[in-house]
């Protein structure tokens, strides 16, 4: 039986009089990568924040790890990476990883090896002893992703994780995500990079606060009679 890690049903969210999420339904199962794509302002980050209980939904239902959100106790079981890097600039990269590892409940005797692994995944090992105040924007994204990977979480929720990261490292990160998927983890990832959408198991296209297309990349391309997800996006946007 498939384990459903995220289940969003007709999610709605308004800010003042502006409707950001009109009707969003999607799900992430164990052993699956779901890509959430759409233009800036489409509601991708709001979908994630509302799903995780960081914003309160105005309608619909959000279940994460079979629990109604918001629920603070669950957050330690989720590897979350926001668009904005929440890091301690006065600490080194390693000190940040140790702090967040303890916050996530990683056992002390396992933390050193876990830090070494996630730092290697994001190519940050040579810079772990440097203060984060001296990190470039790309290095800050690398560290934020490493923090999300700590503790081998059952569910990863990653908001634009590869922004500012070079193509070689992006390939390495996707290799790790596929390994985690194959090990039974679930991944929800937002991206502006259409080539990355091709690497997911399913894609949800968000436009004007609604899911306009939702299926495996190859099936969407066949449905819209195009060759790439970028062309699916452009064609769906023209219909919306």
C-alpha positions in Angstrom: 0.0 0.0 0.0 1.3 3.4 -0.9 2.1 5.8 1.9 0.8 9.3 1.3 3.1 11.9 2.8 1.4 15.1 1.6 -2.3 15.3 0.7 -3.7 18.7 -0.2 -7.4 19.0 -1.1 -8.9 22.1 -2.5 -6.5 24.4 -0.6 -7.4 28.1 -0.6 -5.6 31.1 0.8 -6.2 34.8 0.6 -4.0 37.8 1.7 -6.4 40.7 2.3 -8.6 40.7 -0.8 -6.0 38.9 -3.0 -6.7 35.2 -3.7 -3.3 33.5 -3.9 -4.5 29.9 -3.8 -7.9 29.4 -5.4 -8.1 25.6 -5.6 -4.9 23.5 -5.1 -5.1 19.7 -4.8 -2.0 17.6 -5.1 -0.2 14.8 -3.2 3.2 13.3 -2.6 3.7 9.6 -1.9 6.7 7.8 -0.4 9.1 7.0 -3.2 8.0 10.0 -5.3 9.4 13.4 -6.5 6.7 15.9 -7.3 7.7 19.1 -9.1 5.6 22.2 -8.5 6.2 24.7 -11.3 4.7 28.0 -12.3 5.6 31.7 -12.8 6.6 34.0 -10.0 3.5 34.9 -8.0 1.6 31.8 -9.0 1.5 30.6 -5.4 4.2 28.0 -5.2 5.8 29.2 -1.9 2.3 29.9 -0.4 1.3 26.3 -1.3 4.3 25.0 0.6 3.9 27.3 3.6 0.2 26.6 3.9 0.8 22.8 3.6 3.3 23.0 6.4 1.1 25.1 8.6 3.3 28.2 8.4 0.2 30.0 6.9 -3.3 29.2 7.9 -5.5 28.0 5.0 -8.8 29.8 4.4 -10.3 26.7 2.9 -9.6 23.1 2.0 -7.5 20.5 3.8 -3.8 19.9 4.3 -2.6 16.5 5.6 1.2 16.0 6.1 2.4 12.6 7.4 -1.3 11.7 7.9 -1.7 14.7 10.3 -3.8 17.8 9.9 -1.6 20.9 9.7 -0.5 23.0 11.4 1.3 20.7 13.8 4.7 21.9 15.2 5.7 18.5 16.4 5.9 17.2 12.8 8.3 19.8 11.5 11.3 18.0 12.9 10.4 15.0 10.7 10.4 17.2 7.5 13.5 18.4 5.7 12.3 21.9 4.7 14.3 24.4 2.7 12.7 27.9 2.2 13.5 30.4 -0.5 15.0 32.7 2.1 18.0 31.3 3.9 17.6 31.3 7.7 21.2 30.9 8.8 23.3 32.2 11.7 25.9 34.4 10.1 28.2 34.6 13.1 28.6 30.8 13.1 30.5 28.6 10.7 28.8 26.3 8.3 29.6 23.3 10.5 28.3 25.1 13.6 25.0 25.9 11.7 24.7 22.2 10.8 25.4 21.1 14.3 22.8 23.5 15.7 20.1 22.5 13.3 21.0 18.9 13.6 20.4 19.0 17.3 17.1 20.9 16.7 16.0 18.2 14.4 16.8 15.5 17.0 19.7 13.9 15.2 21.5 11.7 17.8 24.9 13.1 18.9 26.9 10.0 17.9 25.4 10.1 14.4 25.6 13.9 13.8 29.3 14.1 12.8 28.9 11.5 10.1 25.6 13.0 8.9 27.2 16.5 8.6 30.0 15.0 6.6 27.6 13.3 4.2 25.3 16.3 3.6 28.2 18.7 3.2 29.7 16.3 0.6 26.4 16.2 -1.3 26.3 20.0 -1.7 30.1 20.4 -2.2 30.5 22.5 0.9 33.1 20.4 2.8 36.1 22.8 2.1 34.1 25.7 3.5 32.6 24.2 6.7 35.0 26.0 9.0 34.3 29.4 7.4 31.8 31.8 9.0 28.5 32.1 7.1 28.8 35.9 7.0 31.6 35.3 4.4 29.5 32.9 2.2 28.3 33.8 -1.3 24.6 33.5 -2.1 25.2 30.2 -3.8 27.1 28.8 -0.7 24.2 29.9 1.5 21.8 27.9 -0.6 24.1 24.9 -0.4 24.2 25.2 3.3 20.4 25.5 3.6 20.0 22.4 1.4 22.5 20.5 3.6 20.4 21.4 6.7 17.3 20.2 5.0 19.0 16.8 4.3 20.1 16.3 7.9 18.6 13.4 9.7 17.4 11.5 6.6 13.9 12.9 6.8 10.9 10.9 5.5 9.8 14.0 3.6 11.7 16.7 1.9 10.0 20.0 1.0 12.4 22.2 -1.1 11.5 25.7 -2.3 13.8 26.6 -5.3 16.8 24.7 -3.9 19.0 25.0 -7.0 18.8 28.8 -7.5 22.3 30.2 -7.8 23.9 26.8 -8.0 26.1 25.8 -10.9 25.0 23.1 -13.3 27.5 20.4 -12.2 26.4 20.7 -8.6 22.7 20.8 -9.7 23.3 17.4 -11.3 24.9 16.0 -8.2 22.0 17.3 -6.0 19.4 15.7 -8.4 21.3 12.4 -8.2 21.0 12.5 -4.4 17.3 13.3 -4.6 16.7 10.3 -6.9 18.6 8.1 -4.5 16.4 9.4 -1.6 13.3 8.7 -3.8 14.5 5.2 -4.5 15.0 4.7 -0.8 11.3 5.5 -0.2 11.5 9.2 0.7 9.1 11.7 -0.7 10.1 15.0 -2.2 8.1 18.1 -3.0 10.2 20.6 -5.0 9.5 23.9 -6.6 11.6 25.1 -9.5 11.8 27.7 -12.2 14.2 25.5 -14.2 12.1 23.7 -16.7 14.8 21.1 -17.4 14.6 20.1 -13.7 10.9 19.4 -14.1 11.8 16.6 -16.5 13.6 14.9 -13.6 10.5 14.6 -11.4 8.0 11.7 -11.3 5.1 14.0 -11.6 4.6 17.7 -12.3 1.9 20.1 -11.0 1.6 23.3 -13.0 0.3 26.2 -10.9 -1.2 29.2 -12.6 -3.4 31.9 -11.0 -3.7 29.8 -7.8 -5.0 26.7 -9.5 -3.4 23.5 -10.6 -3.8 23.7 -14.4 -1.9 20.5 -15.4 -0.8 17.5 -13.2 0.8 14.2 -14.4 4.1 12.6 -15.3 6.2 14.8 -17.5 6.0 12.4 -20.5 2.2 12.1 -20.2 1.8 15.9 -20.0 4.0 16.3 -23.1 1.9 13.7 -24.9 -1.4 15.4 -23.8 -0.3 18.8 -25.0 1.5 17.4 -28.0 4.8 19.0 -27.3 8.3 17.8 -26.6 9.2 19.5 -23.3 7.7 20.6 -20.0 8.6 24.2 -20.9 6.3 23.9 -23.9 3.6 22.4 -21.8 4.0 25.4 -19.5 3.7 27.9 -22.3 0.7 26.1 -23.9 -1.1 25.8 -20.6 -0.4 29.4 -19.7 -1.9 30.5 -23.0 -5.1 28.6 -22.2 -5.4 29.9 -18.7 
